[in-house]
Amino acid sequence: MGLKREKVADLYIRVSTDEQADKGYSQRNQEEMLRKYCSNHCIEIRNVIYEDHSAKSFNRPEWKKLLSNLKKHRNKIDLVLFTKWDRFSRNAGDAYQMINVLREFGVEPQAMEQPLDLSIPENKMMLAFYLAAPEVENDRRALNVFYGMRRAKKEGRYMGLAPVGYKNKIDGSGNKYIALKEPDATTLHWVFQELSNGTFNTEQVWKEAKKKGLKCSKNAFWQLIRNPLYCGKIFIPKFKDEESYFVRGQHQPVISEALFDRVQEILDGRGRIYRSKIQTRNDFPLRGFLICPICGNLLTASKSKGRNGYYSYYHCRKGCTYRIRVEKLHEAFEHELRRYIPRKEIYPIYRNVLAETYYELTHSSQVSKRQISKQLKEYEKRISHIRNLLATQKIDPLDYLEIKNQYSSTVDDLNKRLEAVCGSIPPIETLLKKDINRLMTFDKIFSTGNIEDIRSLIQTIYPQKLMFYGTLIERAEVNKIIKSVYDYDKNIE
């Protein structure tokens, strides 16, 4: 009678990423227990497999390699050993299928701490319990997290990593919230303001925002300008019988709700004024506004290399040969703008408009300034209060220092935020002291302004496209408001 051979086993040791910190699940601990078990039961160890993937499915790299190896050495390996059944799988349906696959290879899966003889039908009930319990635990944990996050959203709290323009913070009570991050928040206010004007398309505004320091991909920028979070709203998605809706967020909005709605109308095409789809260079501020006098198509612009350098032209395309030198056209256009002379009776009105526009554009920053100043006063009161408690020996000096350091850190952060906000608000006194006549002169804006100012100016004065015959502007219907504010002097040379 021959000797009964020892059983041969592969040790399967799995620990997912979120279990690494748990010493009871550590790979070293599992291996030690399994080796001791094999030694006590005279089981020969062939391979030790280490896995660091979740047991929600069998789509795990090391398990696939093990399965391929077992198939190659069919009927030569007796056992795949692991500590508990949740190391094998956390999905009952997948586990039963995998057990059948292993049996085809002549291999029996077995849990050291939860041994089951699967040849006994009743033991399958215990197996179902061992497999289902972790799955139920996972589902319950996920459901608790879901309900907790939904409740927090309903209370107006933003959950997760702070979006562009905000940063994650924790208040004195340990509650997490998002706060404005400068200078990104100011840049985002500028973004929405530019989009609401309708002068530049989205890609152009994105590129300008990047120049201002906004770190955001093109795709993320599209999602950003559609996100109602920036006007202070939190979206609650539909769940069961509860319809989706918005709630007022606890965070400070970057823009007003009216400005956000205006931008959405522009993006949807309902409130479209004019948005050039051409990437406009500073050399060609009139590109996109000019019509060819020969064929009526929209003129483009480019530079041509000549004998002595490069020459810039506004020109037609698609077979039309019309072109005009940029310098000649700009000189003619600047001369045309010089004819518009602001009426003196408008100066006081212009000052009021300037002040109103200033407060409208800086409204968000002004609100931030007031809120931060209010928070600073509150923390100053708290520091004064704990100082009184220390003086009356109601708190220990060490406790006083700990609380004071915590408050001082918050105060320093608030002072930095206040400094950044104040730096983004130009003083209104400086603007109002400037020569109003100079501010209202169109040709000065055209010759010294940046590309955004110039194109906004052209769009404001001339709602329709312009046509040049040499130096003569045709089809130049002027905005009615401009006519009421400016005199047009035909005699200026």
Secondary structure, DSSP 4 states (H G I P E B T S, - for coil): -PPPPPEEEEEEEE--GGGTT-GGG-HHHHHHHHHHHHHHTTEEEEEEEEE-S-SSSS--HHHHHHHHHHHHTTTT--EEEESSHHHH-S-HHHHHHHHHHHHHTT-EEEESSS---TTSTTHHHHHHHHHHHHHHHHHHHHHHHHHHHHHHHHTT---SS--TTEEEEE-TTS-EEEEE-TTHHHHHHHHHHHHHHTSB-HHHHHHHHHHTT----HHHHHHHHT-GGGGTEEEE--BTTBPPEEEE-SSPPSS-HHHHHHHHHHHHTTT----B-S---TT-TTTTTEE-TTT-PBPEEEEEEETTEEEEEEE--TT---EEEHHHHHHHHHHHHHTEEE-GGGHHHHHHHHHHHHHHHTHHHHHHHHHHHHHHHHHHHHHHHHHHHHHTTSS-HHHHHHHHHHHHHHHHHHHHHHHHHHHTS--HHHHHHS-HHHHH-HHHHHHHS-HHHHHHHHHHH-SS-EEEETTEEES-PPPHHHHHHEEE-TT--
